[in-house]
Amino acid sequence: MIAFEHVGKRYGGRFEALADVNFRLSRGEMVFLTGHSGAGKSSVLKLLTCLERPSRGRIVVAGHDLGQLGSVRIPFYRRQIGVVFQNHQLLFDRTVFDNVALPLLIQGMPASDVARRVRAALDKVGLLHRERALPIELSGGEQQRIGIARAVVHKPALLLADEPTGNLDPQLSADIMRLFEDFNRIGTTVLIASHDLALIARLRHRVLRLKDGRLIADENGS
């Protein structure tokens, strides 16, 4: 599903965020990416979403060589990915329903299909009853679940999450991780960047560890 082959990323010609990173994720895996602040976690996710391009090496995702992906094809590629952000990035002037519907509307899906998909996603995260609420009316944990519903509403093959529990208490963090495991169980490949080592240890999934832009460990969580 994902292959990083000798990937390096340098910013401004000087700062090396990633150096000779190699790893592979199989389709249907759930994997954590961890490391200190500045270790390179966000750079990996930016490369996977084509927000950045590698300075060296090769990245292949679901058969797409990202280094060879032209700008015209990037929107089509991104439709196969769902992204969950730490700060949710919800539109606070739109309802929960409208926030979750946004990826489908961008794709031009018919309204009847949009409604069905959105309500199914909200039901999955336990917030169907809040579809007409505004995000400001929700707790931090509820806002994060809305962000997850928006990320999965178009049924992506790959789900990426950048510190999705960084602002949540331990119980809410565990609830969010259970949602990721639920989506993984139905075949979605999941890669989560997180510095919550205690939570990662309890969940016992594979862990990729970065330090100063280098992959220093690839650990089986079982």
N, C-alpha and C positions, 0 to 999 in steps of 0.2 A: 504493500500500500504506500509506504514512504521509504525512500532510500536517500541517505545523505552520503556522498562519496567524496572524501577529502575536501569538505566544504570550508571555505574561509570567508570572512566578511570584514572588510576594513572600511572605516568611515573617515572621510576627509583625507585619505591617503596616508593617515598616520595611526589612528586608534584601531587596533585589531580586536574586534568584538568576538570573533570566532576564528579558531585556527585548527585546520585539518580535522574536522569533525566527521566521524563515520558512524552511522547506525542504520538499522533497518527495522521497520515496524510492519508486521503482517496484518493483513485485513482482519478486522474483528478483534484486535488487541486493545487493551486499555493500559496506558503507560503514563507514568509521572516523569516530568522533567524538573529537576531541582538543582539548587546551587545558590550561592550567596548573591546578594544584590550586585548586579553588574557582571554576573558570571556568563551571561549570554542567552538566557532563557527567552527574553523578549525578541532577541535577534532571530532565534530559530523560528519563532512564530511569525515574525514579519516576513521571513523568507518563504515560509509555507503559504502565506496569503498573498504573496507577490507584492507586498508593500515595499519590499527591498529585493534586490537581486544579489546573488553571491558574487564576491570578488574572485573566488577561485572555486574549483570543484563542480560537482553536478548534483542536482536535486531532482528526483523523480517522484511524482505523486500520482497514483492511479494511472500510470502509463504516460503522464504528461512530464516531459522534460522542462522544468520551469525556466531554465536558462535559455531555452529556445522558444519559449512561449511569447508570441507577439502581443502587443498591447490590445489588439482587436479581440484576441481570444481569452484575455484575462477575465472579463466578466463571466463568460461561459464556464471557465474553470472554477471561479469562486462560487458558482451555484452548487458545486459539489461539496462545499465546505460550510460548516456552521461554526461561528466564533462567539464565545462567551467572554465578556470583559469584566474586570474587577469592579469598575465603576458603572456597570450596567449599560451606559450609553442609551438610555431610553429617551424618547421625545416626550417631555413633560406637558406639552400642550395637546397631546393626543391620548385617547383612551388606551387601556390595556389591549383591547381587541385590535385597535388600529396599529399599535406598536408591533404586535405579533404578526399582523397581516402584511407589514411593509415588504418583506422579501418576496412574498407571492405577488403583490401588486407590481413590483419592479419587473417581475418575470412576465407580467401580462396574463396571469391566471384568471379565468372567469370568476365573477363574484360569488356564484353558488359554490364553487370549489374552494374558494378562499375561506368562506364562512365555515365550511365543514372542516377544513384543515386546521384553522385557527382554534376552533372549539375543541378539536381532538387534542391539540398540543396543550391548551390550557387545562383540559381535564387531566392530562398526564402529569402536569406539575401541581395539580390540586387547586387551581385558581380559576376554574370556569365561572364560579359565582362572582368573580370580580371583573368580568370582561368589560363592563361599562365604567369602571373606576378610572381615575387619573393616577399615574404613577406616584404623585406626591402623597396620595392617600394611603399608600402601601408602606409596610415596614421594609427595612433593608433586605431581609431574607426573602420577602415576597417579590421585591423588585428584581432580585437575582434570579428567582424562578421564572419571572416574566422574560428576563434576558435569555434564559435557557430555552423557554418555549419558542421565542423568536428564532433562536439559532437552529432549532430542530424542525421547525414547521415545514420546511421544504424537503425534509427527509434526506439530509446530507449523508454521504458515505463516510465523511471524516468530520469529527467534532473536535475543535481546538478550544482550550480554555486558558486564559491568562490570569492567574491568581484569583480564581473565582470565589474563594472563601476568605480573602484577605481582610475584609471588614466585618466578618461575622463571628458570633460567639461559637464555642465548640459544638454545641448541640445543633445549631443551624448549619454549621460547616458539615457535620456528619449527614444531615438531611440532604444537603446539596450533593454531596458525593454519592449518596444512594441513588439520586436521580441519574447521575452520570453512569453508574453501574447498570441501572435499568436500561438505558439506551444502548449500552455496550452489549447487554445480553441479547438484544434483538439484532445484533450484527454491526452496529456502528463502531468504527474505529475511533478511539478517544485518546487524545494527548493533552495532558493537563500540566501546565507550568505552575509550580507551587513551592513555597518555602516552608510549609507546615509539616515538618518532619515527623511529628508525633502522629498526625492524622495519616500521613503516607504509610508509616510503619504499621498502623492498625489495619489498613486496607489490603496490604499484602499483594500489590500488583508490581509489575516490573518497574524499575526506577533507573532513569538515566541521570547521572550526576555531572554537572559542569563546574569547572573551576577556572577562572581567568580565561574563558573562551575555549577551553579544551574539555573534551569528554574524558573524565577520569574514572568513571565506573559505569557499568551496565549490569544491574543486579536483578536477579529473578526474585520476585516478591513472595514466592510460595514457600 
